[in-house]
């Protein structure tokens, strides 16, 4: 056991510069990884804030357009449409519902194929 400890100490003593550089390299690599991740979070946060500003601007535009639409649609009446030549249509032919169409409708509602 003493020989193994002595041999380990000898290897560690011989390669201590390499071991130190390995740890320093690992720390630098971890710092670079951390920096990239922090930059990614910051850039995503800025992009999200920009999108939220655009969303609020679009929501206010849609709200004003909706109000304008409601104002215009409330002014539309059959009398005002007749001024433009539009009249109320009439149904020329009435198709009664017979037993066969009622059956087909029931079958279609149940999912049967014809």
HUKAFEN-V475944 format. One line per field, one symbol per residue. ss: DSSP state (A for helix, B for strand, O for the rest). phi: phi as a letter, one per 30 degrees, with the letter a starting at -180 (. if undefined). burial: + if it has 16 or more other C-alpha atoms within 10 Angstrom, else -. Layout:
ss: ???
phi: ???
burial: ???
//
This chain:
ss: OAAAAAAAAAAAAAOAAAAAAAAAAAAAAAAAAAAAAAAAAAAAAAAAAAAAAAAAAAAAAAAAAAAAAAAAAAOOOAAAAAOOOOOOOOOOOOOOOOAAAAAAAAAAAAOOOO
phi: .dddddddddddddcdddddddddddddddddddddddddddddddddddddddddddddddddddddddddddddbedddddcjdbddbddbccddcddddddddddddjdcc
burial: ------------------------------------------------------------------------------------------------------------------
//
